[in-house]
């Protein structure tokens, strides 16, 4: 399981998944503020956050 997964709230497109934690503004900047799949404006405010325990 990856420590961080960022998806578009509008279309559920995977924006980032990786072992390295990245700040949300860096991910948003990478896509010029819009989801590359649906064009929805990306926000720094998380809409849904899930925290799950790490598996051993």
QUIWOKA-V108823 format. One record per pair of residues at least 24 apart in sequence whose C-alpha atoms are under 6 Angstrom apart, sorted by the first residue. I is the first residue (numbers start at 0). GAP is how many residues later the second one is. Records with the same first field share a line. If there is no record, write none. Layout:
I: GAP ; GAP
//
This chain:
none
//
